[in-house]
Amino acid sequence: MEISTYTIRKSFLLPLGLVVLLSFTLLLSAIYLHLPLAKILILVVFLLPVSIIFIESSLRKVHITAESIEIKKLFRNKRLSYTELTDIDTIQVRKRVFVSLSSENDFIILSNSYEHFGAMLKQLVAAAPTTIVSEQTRQLAENPPRKCSDIFSAWLAVVVLTLIIFVQLSGAL
């Protein structure tokens, strides 16, 4: 079996990247227009977590092989072999799904924010020992929910930031 790699959906990363870019644009225009320091600080406070989320999401990868699953995140990696696993369970809240892979000493949590989540879940269920996979996880592997509320929220943020930049710059002219 070859290594399968899964990343966060590009349909989410694109608008999130635009949010970061537009936030920087808004910050630079606020500095250029000499807006009050409080507004600039609010922008910086907003920009820091959004930038970290974007960087973290862009670099996150899940590698699945015949022997193990490995997740690579910003500044950390985790690897669990299927022989170490004691439980694979799923929690579903509306269209949001979290898959928990547990061992005696460690765990990995995956969400349906990954591209081809259904294929990833099917591959996990097929590779893991059948005794540790919950029935709910098997059912979700066969029929994974499609989640798009995060994509909608990110595009909404793009629209709002674009309008704010437009209003701010048109008021300065």
C-alpha atoms as one frame of an Amber mdcrd trajectory, in Angstrom:
protein
   0.000   0.000   0.000   1.331   3.407  -0.883   1.139   6.490   1.274  -2.080
   8.488   0.959  -1.870  12.138   1.923  -4.832  14.277   2.915  -4.822  18.045
   3.413  -7.327  20.656   4.547  -9.809  21.512   1.782  -8.607  24.144  -0.648
 -12.177  25.436  -0.866 -11.668  26.588   2.750  -8.013  27.657   2.477  -8.651
  30.020  -0.456 -11.151  32.312   1.290  -9.200  32.051   4.552  -6.053  33.199
   2.718  -8.042  36.088   1.243  -9.216  37.027   4.746  -5.576  37.214   5.856
  -4.601  39.254   2.788  -7.544  41.630   3.145  -6.862  42.010   6.876  -3.272
  43.022   6.135  -4.571  45.445   3.501  -6.997  46.912   6.013  -4.233  47.224
   8.610  -1.891  48.963   6.176  -4.634  51.348   5.048  -5.463  52.134   8.688
  -1.822  52.953   9.367  -1.559  55.014   6.155  -4.742  56.944   6.974  -3.511
  57.592  10.541  -6.572  56.027  12.140  -6.719  55.914  15.948  -4.337  53.496
  17.637  -7.260  51.549  19.148  -8.533  50.618  15.666  -5.076  49.538  14.584
  -4.648  47.391  17.709  -8.049  45.752  17.129  -6.952  44.867  13.600  -3.687
  43.396  14.883  -5.561  41.360  17.516  -7.862  40.023  14.780  -5.034  39.409
  12.312  -2.811  37.308  14.576  -5.176  34.367  15.213  -6.491  34.394  11.629
  -2.932  34.231  10.303  -2.019  31.402  12.684  -5.140  29.435  11.699  -4.314
  29.922   8.015  -0.683  28.838   8.415  -1.631  25.866  10.604  -4.364  24.761
   8.191  -2.127  25.166   5.143   0.628  23.002   6.612  -1.566  20.276   8.131
  -1.265  16.872   6.454  -2.429  13.361   7.273  -0.393  10.471   5.883  -1.975
   7.019   5.897   0.052   3.901   5.158  -0.599   0.199   5.557   1.067   0.287
   9.006   0.224   3.661  10.518  -1.364   7.075  10.422   0.716  10.212  10.843
  -0.483  13.779  11.225   1.851  16.687  10.519   1.004  20.050  12.040   2.868
  23.271  12.564   5.867  22.467  14.825   4.645  18.948  15.710   4.002  15.503
  14.299   2.145  12.488  15.664   2.311   8.923  14.437   0.272   5.940  15.590
   0.604   2.452  14.220  -2.592   0.450  13.809  -1.262  -2.133  16.280  -1.076
   0.594  18.975  -4.656   1.741  18.469  -7.209   0.764  21.078 -10.252   2.613
  19.713 -11.504   4.502  16.659 -14.667   6.415  17.418 -16.648   9.236  15.889
 -18.516  12.210  17.240 -20.912  14.042  14.955 -22.410  17.447  15.682 -24.721
  18.340  12.807 -22.469  18.242   9.728 -19.243  18.465  11.744 -17.498  15.124
  12.308 -14.573  14.328  14.600 -12.795  10.974  14.410 -10.815   9.995  17.477
  -7.971   7.492  17.116  -6.825   6.411  20.568  -3.948   4.347  21.907  -2.764
   3.693  25.451  -0.488   6.767  25.474  -1.665   9.062  22.711  -4.525  10.061
  20.437  -5.222  11.795  17.134  -8.383  13.710  16.320  -9.341  14.285  12.709
 -12.244  16.356  11.404 -14.123  16.452   8.160 -12.245  19.626   7.221  -9.925
  17.412   5.182 -10.325  17.030   1.456 -11.655  13.604   0.491 -12.649  12.961
   4.102 -14.844  10.017   3.100 -11.963   8.296   1.294  -9.671   8.954   4.267
 -12.195   7.469   6.685 -12.765   4.408   4.459  -9.015   3.862   4.266  -8.687
   4.088   8.057 -11.554   1.657   8.633 -10.079  -0.804   6.116  -6.556  -0.654
   7.600  -7.416  -0.729  11.308  -8.292  -3.884  13.240 -12.053  -4.440  12.966
 -12.471  -4.860  16.731 -11.482  -1.257  17.525 -13.664   0.550  14.957 -17.042
   1.728  16.256 -20.201   1.027  14.291 -20.883   4.758  13.945 -17.440   5.220
  12.350 -18.200   2.444   9.850 -21.514   4.078   8.958 -19.902   7.495   8.518
 -17.208   5.973   6.308 -19.970   4.753   3.997 -21.903   8.029   4.013 -19.784
  10.983   5.217 -21.605  14.301   5.669 -20.583  17.271   3.535 -19.685  20.288
   5.630 -19.624  23.719   4.030 -20.581  26.185   6.770 -16.919  27.048   7.410
 -16.436  27.834   3.715 -19.523  30.054   3.716 -18.295  31.871   6.844 -14.856
  32.456   5.319 -16.366  33.872   2.101 -18.687  36.058   4.180 -15.629  37.437
   6.003 -14.014  38.172   2.602 -17.089  40.149   1.528 -17.284  42.069   4.819
 -13.566  42.942   4.781 -13.792  44.041   1.140 -16.705  46.343   2.000 -14.852
  47.786   5.000 -11.757  48.467   2.875 -13.912  50.076   0.166 -15.721  52.318
   2.653 -12.485  53.226   4.437 -10.630  54.122   1.240 -13.557  55.894  -0.414
 -13.978  58.030   2.715 -10.308  59.016   2.507 -10.590  60.231  -1.089
